[in-house]
Amino acid sequence: MSETVAEPDSTPPRARDASTVMLVRDGASGPEVFMQRRVQAMAFAAGMTVFPGGGVDPSDAQAEIAWAGPDPVWWGRRFGTDAARAQALVCAAVRETFEECGVLLAGPTADTVVSDTAVHREARGRLERRDLSLGTFLAEANLVLRADLLRPWANWITPVVEERRYDTRFFVAVLPTGQRADGATSEAHEVAWRTPAESLRRWRAGDDVLLPPTWSQLVALGEFGSTADILAADPIIEPIQPVLGTLDGRPRLQFPDNDRYFADLPDPSRLQGSKRPS
């Protein structure tokens, strides 16, 4: 009797929902974006320069939460999903922004925002350790989530060739008056405010490593002259999932403007602390 050999499972890992927030402010040379270089110990995008963000936590789907601004149905239409999933994505965006850079998009009332987040330092640590949910934190602090301070921007999905995959919704938000973004997170090696042009210059010079989704958003943000213009934009959001193909006979990911990305990609010998994207 012959032995049957099982075929290897070719099903790609499921893409986990994630939220990323491009935090912007007006600077002397135009809009600046808050950037983080991730520590080398991270399982995903180690050493890469990114925007604050991360995976959606089950607690982000908590239904009872004080909410101001467009409702989950509106967010679902913009991101092409249902209201429950959209609410979790927005909550993850607010939570991750607070955890990773100390900026809290919430306020005592529907038309105010926290001016100093230092009083919530302990809660921030508990959120990062998953000892506390966003909904419970907001309720205990008598705060309202300010969904109106966020804008939907883009949707990128990790290619199927990767072991860790994310279905990431990108948001944009202006730094609230009185608040300060910091690097007090275990996930960031260094942080900085930079114009999109400066971030792209550093990438071309090999000082930073940008994954295609980060590069793409910086290119888009570089077209605006102020944060007011950014907030007024109404981008068309269509899911982008790069696929592995060839470019000039070499294996390359295919995505919008990929030829421009790879043309400017620095030589791997000049990259600081991470491998060259492919």
C-alpha positions in Angstrom: 0.0 0.0 0.0 1.5 3.3 -1.1 1.8 6.2 1.4 0.0 9.4 0.5 2.2 12.5 0.8 0.3 15.6 1.9 0.6 18.5 -0.4 2.1 21.6 1.2 -0.4 24.3 2.2 -0.1 27.1 -0.3 -2.8 29.3 1.3 -1.2 32.6 2.1 -1.6 33.8 5.7 -4.7 36.0 6.4 -4.0 39.7 6.3 -4.7 41.1 9.8 -6.5 44.5 10.0 -4.3 47.4 11.0 -4.5 51.2 11.2 -1.7 53.7 10.5 -1.9 57.4 11.3 0.0 60.1 9.4 0.3 62.8 12.1 1.0 66.2 10.4 1.7 69.8 11.5 2.5 73.0 9.7 6.2 73.9 9.7 8.3 76.7 8.3 8.8 74.8 5.0 5.3 73.4 4.8 3.5 70.4 6.3 5.7 68.1 8.5 5.0 64.4 9.2 5.8 62.5 12.4 8.2 59.6 11.5 9.4 56.7 13.6 12.3 54.4 13.0 11.3 51.0 14.3 13.6 49.0 16.6 15.5 46.1 15.1 13.7 43.6 17.5 10.3 44.1 15.8 8.9 41.1 14.1 7.5 43.2 11.2 9.3 46.1 9.4 12.3 46.0 11.8 14.5 49.1 11.3 12.1 50.7 8.8 11.0 54.3 9.1 7.2 54.4 9.4 4.2 56.3 10.7 2.6 55.4 14.0 0.3 52.4 13.8 -0.3 48.8 14.4 -2.7 45.9 14.3 -6.4 46.1 15.4 -6.9 44.5 18.8 -10.1 42.6 19.6 -10.9 45.2 22.3 -11.0 47.9 19.6 -14.4 46.5 18.5 -16.0 47.5 21.8 -19.4 48.8 20.9 -20.1 51.2 23.8 -17.8 54.2 23.4 -18.4 58.0 23.4 -17.9 59.1 19.8 -17.8 62.4 18.0 -17.7 62.9 14.3 -18.6 60.7 11.3 -20.2 57.5 12.5 -18.9 54.0 11.8 -21.3 53.6 8.8 -19.6 56.6 7.1 -16.1 55.2 7.8 -17.2 51.9 6.5 -18.3 53.4 3.2 -15.0 55.3 2.8 -13.0 52.2 3.6 -15.2 49.7 1.8 -16.2 47.6 4.8 -18.9 47.2 7.4 -19.6 49.6 10.3 -18.3 47.2 13.0 -15.0 46.7 11.3 -14.7 50.4 10.5 -15.3 51.3 14.2 -12.5 48.9 15.2 -10.2 50.5 12.6 -10.9 54.0 13.9 -10.4 52.9 17.5 -7.1 51.2 16.7 -6.0 54.4 14.9 -6.7 56.5 18.1 -5.2 53.9 20.4 -2.0 53.3 18.4 -1.4 57.0 18.0 -1.7 57.5 21.8 0.5 54.4 22.6 3.2 55.2 20.1 3.6 58.9 20.3 1.5 60.2 23.2 -1.0 62.1 21.0 -4.6 61.5 22.1 -7.4 62.3 19.6 -10.1 62.6 22.3 -11.5 65.3 24.5 -13.7 66.0 27.5 -16.6 67.0 25.1 -17.5 66.4 21.5 -15.9 69.7 20.4 -12.8 69.8 22.6 -9.5 67.9 22.7 -7.1 67.0 25.5 -4.4 69.7 25.6 -1.9 67.8 27.8 -1.7 64.1 27.8 0.8 63.8 30.6 -2.0 63.1 33.1 -2.8 59.9 31.2 0.8 58.6 31.2 -0.1 55.5 33.3 -3.0 54.6 31.1 -0.8 54.9 28.0 1.5 52.3 29.4 -1.4 50.0 30.3 -2.8 50.4 26.8 0.5 49.4 25.3 0.8 46.4 27.5 -2.9 45.5 26.7 -3.8 45.7 30.3 -6.5 48.3 29.4 -8.8 48.7 26.4 -9.3 52.0 24.7 -13.1 52.0 25.5 -12.5 51.4 29.2 -9.8 54.1 29.3 -12.0 56.7 27.6 -14.9 55.9 29.9 -12.8 56.1 33.1 -11.3 59.4 31.9 -14.7 60.8 30.8 -13.3 61.4 27.3 -15.0 61.4 23.9 -13.2 59.8 20.9 -12.8 62.5 18.2 -13.3 60.6 14.9 -13.7 64.0 13.2 -10.0 64.7 13.8 -9.1 61.9 11.5 -9.4 61.6 7.7 -9.4 58.4 5.7 -6.5 58.3 3.2 -5.4 54.9 1.7 -5.6 51.1 2.0 -2.6 48.9 1.4 -2.5 45.1 1.8 0.7 43.2 2.4 1.7 40.9 -0.5 0.8 37.2 -0.2 4.6 36.3 -0.4 5.1 37.8 3.1 4.7 35.7 6.3 3.2 38.5 8.3 0.4 40.3 6.4 -1.7 43.3 7.2 -4.7 45.0 5.6 -3.8 48.5 6.6 -6.0 51.6 6.5 -4.1 54.8 6.5 -5.5 57.9 8.3 -4.3 61.5 8.5 -4.6 63.8 11.5 -3.3 67.2 12.5 -1.4 67.4 15.8 -3.8 68.9 18.3 -2.9 72.2 19.9 -1.0 71.8 23.1 0.0 68.2 22.5 3.5 66.9 21.8 4.4 63.8 19.9 7.3 61.9 21.5 9.3 58.7 21.1 8.3 57.1 24.5 7.4 53.7 23.1 9.3 50.4 23.1 8.8 50.1 19.3 10.7 53.2 18.2 14.4 53.7 18.0 14.2 57.4 17.1 11.5 59.8 16.0 11.4 63.1 14.1 9.2 65.6 12.4 10.1 66.0 8.8 8.6 67.4 5.6 7.7 64.7 3.1 10.5 66.0 0.8 13.1 65.6 3.6 11.9 62.1 4.4 12.2 61.1 0.7 15.6 62.8 0.4 16.8 60.8 3.4 15.4 57.6 1.8 17.2 58.3 -1.5 20.5 58.9 0.5 20.1 55.6 2.3 19.6 57.2 5.7 16.2 55.7 6.2 14.4 52.7 4.7 10.8 53.2 3.5 8.5 50.4 2.5 6.4 51.1 -0.6 3.2 52.1 1.3 5.1 54.7 3.4 6.9 56.0 0.4 3.6 56.3 -1.5 1.9 58.3 1.2 4.9 60.7 1.6 4.8 61.3 -2.2 1.1 62.1 -1.9 1.4 64.4 1.1 4.2 66.3 -0.6 1.7 67.7 -3.0 0.0 69.8 -0.4 1.0 73.2 0.9 -0.6 73.1 4.3 -2.3 70.8 6.8 -5.6 72.5 6.0 -5.2 71.5 2.3 -4.4 67.9 3.5 -7.6 67.7 5.6 -9.7 69.1 2.8 -8.5 66.5 0.4 -10.8 63.6 -0.6 -8.6 60.8 -1.9 -10.1 57.9 -3.8 -9.4 54.9 -1.6 -8.9 51.6 -3.4 -7.2 48.6 -1.9 -3.6 48.2 -3.2 -2.0 44.8 -2.8 1.5 44.6 -4.4 2.1 41.4 -6.4 5.5 39.9 -7.2 6.5 40.3 -10.8 9.6 41.4 -12.8 11.1 44.8 -13.6 14.0 44.8 -16.1 14.2 41.1 -15.8 14.5 41.1 -12.0 11.9 40.1 -9.4 10.1 43.2 -8.2 6.9 44.0 -6.4 4.3 45.6 -8.7 2.3 48.5 -7.3 1.3 52.0 -8.5 4.5 54.0 -9.5 6.7 51.0 -8.6 9.1 52.0 -11.4 9.6 55.4 -9.8 10.1 53.8 -6.4 12.8 51.3 -7.6 14.5 53.9 -9.7 15.2 56.0 -6.6 15.9 53.1 -4.3 19.4 53.6 -2.8 22.2 51.1 -3.2 21.9 48.4 -0.5 25.4 49.2 0.8 24.2 52.6 1.8 21.1 51.5 3.7 21.2 52.0 7.5 20.4 49.0 9.6 17.9 47.1 7.4 17.7 45.1 4.2 16.8 46.6 0.8 13.1 46.2 -0.1 12.2 44.0 -3.0 
